[in-house]
């Protein structure tokens, strides 16, 4: 599977097999991503290949670091400094993450349960939201 950051400067390919994706709710992931949880998949580091520019790395704690793109700010994953041959990639950074499904939660002590089941809330498609479409037209580029 392939993926990368929002601006395209940091790209990767990864051999994804039967690994299980999960939602991490720990405060470190919340703060690093600015989200209430972070969807991740754990892979052997040897199965992840960075294409072109290597990612930038942020030492998010004394025990771990996170790959990201300094140009656009995209969070690309997580790995411990030592003691494992595995790392996590962010599910949303894959080009087509539709086959990846969550199998468990981690960091449950910081879980924001109100954000877990949002079924039944009103839904708006971005391609049907006129103010957004007008902004794309004004910018003279097709919507992303």
WOSUL-V328810 format. One record per backbone hydrogen bond with DSSP energy under -0.5 kcal/mol. NH is the residue of the N-H (numbers start at 1). CO is the residue of the C=O. E is the energy in kcal/mol with one decimal. If there is no record, write none. Layout:
nh | co | e
NH | CO | E
NH | CO | E
//
This chain:
nh | co | e
3 | 12 | -2.2
4 | 93 | -2.8
5 | 10 | -2.0
11 | 9 | -0.6
11 | 51 | -1.0
12 | 3 | -2.5
13 | 49 | -2.1
14 | 1 | -3.0
15 | 47 | -1.7
16 | 14 | -0.9
17 | 15 | -0.6
21 | 101 | -0.9
22 | 40 | -2.8
23 | 104 | -2.2
24 | 22 | -0.5
24 | 38 | -2.7
25 | 23 | -0.5
25 | 106 | -2.9
30 | 26 | -2.4
31 | 27 | -2.7
32 | 28 | -2.4
33 | 29 | -2.0
34 | 30 | -2.2
35 | 30 | -0.7
38 | 24 | -2.4
40 | 22 | -2.8
40 | 38 | -0.5
41 | 89 | -1.9
42 | 20 | -0.8
43 | 87 | -3.2
45 | 85 | -3.3
47 | 44 | -2.0
48 | 45 | -1.6
49 | 13 | -3.1
49 | 47 | -0.5
51 | 11 | -2.6
53 | 9 | -0.6
56 | 68 | -2.5
58 | 66 | -2.4
60 | 58 | -1.5
61 | 64 | -1.4
64 | 61 | -0.5
65 | 79 | -2.9
66 | 58 | -2.4
68 | 56 | -2.4
69 | 74 | -1.6
70 | 68 | -0.6
73 | 69 | -2.4
76 | 67 | -2.6
77 | 67 | -0.9
78 | 88 | -2.0
79 | 65 | -2.2
81 | 63 | -2.3
87 | 43 | -2.6
88 | 78 | -3.4
89 | 41 | -2.3
90 | 76 | -1.5
91 | 39 | -2.3
93 | 90 | -1.1
94 | 91 | -1.6
95 | 2 | -2.8
96 | 2 | -0.5
97 | 94 | -0.6
99 | 96 | -0.5
100 | 97 | -1.9
103 | 21 | -2.5
104 | 21 | -0.5
106 | 23 | -2.4
110 | 107 | -2.2
111 | 108 | -1.5
113 | 111 | -1.0
115 | 112 | -2.1
116 | 113 | -1.6
117 | 113 | -0.8
118 | 116 | -0.7
121 | 118 | -2.0
128 | 125 | -1.3
129 | 126 | -1.0
130 | 128 | -0.9
132 | 129 | -0.7
133 | 129 | -2.0
134 | 130 | -2.7
135 | 131 | -1.5
136 | 132 | -2.1
137 | 133 | -2.4
138 | 134 | -2.5
139 | 135 | -1.8
140 | 137 | -1.2
141 | 136 | -1.7
//
